[in-house]
Amino acid sequence: MKVDGTRVKERTFMFALRIVKLCRFLEEEKKEYVLSKQLLRSGTAIGALVREAEHAESRADFIHKMSVALKEANETEYWIDLLYHSEILEKNGFDSIKPDIVEILKMLTSIVKSSKKREDS
């Protein structure tokens, strides 16, 4: 299955790199281990699921993998918000990464919705 060109693939990979670096910072500088592990797991899973969807066995499998990627993105946004509102993640870090996850959520939502429409047609 084709995954919306390479745009979502590139965006989710670059986002995963940012998440890895952010989690390293949170652990080394803030000594925050529990929430950073949750963020690392969900934030890197998004791109992995998008990659899995590329080789889906069927349209239903593609939709399922992209839907799970969307759920992971939603969870990632939760951890980012929680880290910010609990004053572990500073405003400049939050303002830098928040638009990225919002854009990824929009992209994945669009892909899932349009794929479901095509499946119903």
Secondary structure, DSSP 8 states (H G I E B T S, - for coil): ---STTHHHHHHHHHHHHHHHHHHHHHHTS---HHHHHHHHHHHHHHHHHHHHHT-SSHHHHHHHHHHHHHHHHHHHHHHHHHHHTTSS-HHHHHHHHHHHHHHHHHHHHHHHHHHHHHH-
